[in-house]
Amino acid sequence: MSEFDWSCSESVIFHSHAAVAVYLNADGDLVIRQKQDEYEDEDSVVIIPRDMVPRLLNRIASAADLKQSQPKLVKK
């Protein structure tokens, strides 16, 4: 089998992505965890305090340029 150049963007139609998990920890905070890749020693982890989750979600929606017709996310 011949060598293949994975950096050739015209041929590659789907790039692999590390698995991502989202869950609440024992303190009730939101945890976003990405599985380590072959070059890392451990998973990447971001912990968002529960009371900051609505702000994070609104910022993500804004950054993703979602339509204004979408209901604004609010804290329960």
C-alpha positions as CSV (number, residue, x, y, z in Angstrom):
1,M,0.0,0.0,0.0
2,S,1.3,3.4,-0.9
3,E,1.9,6.3,1.6
4,F,-1.0,8.7,2.1
5,D,-0.7,12.4,2.9
6,W,-3.2,13.1,5.5
7,S,-2.5,16.8,5.3
8,C,-4.1,17.0,1.8
9,S,-7.3,18.8,2.7
10,E,-8.9,18.0,-0.7
11,S,-8.9,14.2,0.1
12,V,-9.8,14.2,3.8
13,I,-13.5,14.7,4.3
14,F,-13.7,13.9,8.0
15,H,-11.2,14.5,10.7
16,S,-11.2,12.6,13.9
17,H,-12.2,14.3,17.1
18,A,-11.5,13.4,20.7
19,A,-14.5,12.2,22.7
20,V,-16.1,14.9,24.9
21,A,-18.1,14.2,28.0
22,V,-20.4,16.7,29.9
23,Y,-21.6,15.9,33.4
24,L,-22.1,17.3,36.9
25,N,-19.5,16.6,39.5
26,A,-20.2,15.9,43.2
27,D,-20.4,19.7,43.9
28,G,-23.0,20.2,41.2
29,D,-20.7,22.0,38.9
30,L,-20.6,21.4,35.2
31,V,-17.6,19.4,34.0
32,I,-16.6,19.4,30.3
33,R,-14.0,16.7,29.8
34,Q,-12.1,15.8,26.6
35,K,-10.4,12.5,26.2
36,Q,-6.6,12.7,26.1
37,D,-4.9,12.1,22.8
38,E,-1.7,10.3,22.1
39,Y,0.4,13.3,22.9
40,E,-1.2,14.2,26.3
41,D,-0.7,12.5,29.7
42,E,-4.3,13.1,30.9
43,D,-7.8,14.3,29.9
44,S,-8.4,18.1,29.5
45,V,-11.0,19.2,32.0
46,V,-12.9,22.5,32.4
47,I,-15.1,23.0,35.5
48,I,-17.9,25.6,35.3
49,P,-19.5,26.6,38.6
50,R,-23.2,25.7,38.4
51,D,-24.4,29.4,38.7
52,M,-22.2,30.4,35.7
53,V,-23.7,27.7,33.3
54,P,-26.5,30.0,31.9
55,R,-23.9,32.7,31.2
56,L,-21.6,30.2,29.5
57,L,-24.5,28.9,27.4
58,N,-25.6,32.4,26.3
59,R,-22.0,33.2,25.4
60,I,-21.7,30.0,23.3
61,A,-24.9,30.8,21.5
62,S,-23.7,34.3,20.8
63,A,-20.3,33.1,19.6
64,A,-22.0,30.5,17.3
65,D,-24.1,33.4,15.9
66,L,-27.4,31.6,16.6
67,K,-30.5,33.5,15.4
68,Q,-32.1,36.0,17.8
69,S,-35.4,34.1,17.4
70,Q,-33.9,31.4,19.7
71,P,-35.2,31.8,23.3
72,K,-32.5,33.2,25.6
73,L,-31.2,30.6,28.0
74,V,-32.1,31.3,31.6
75,K,-31.1,29.9,35.0
76,K,-33.7,27.5,36.5
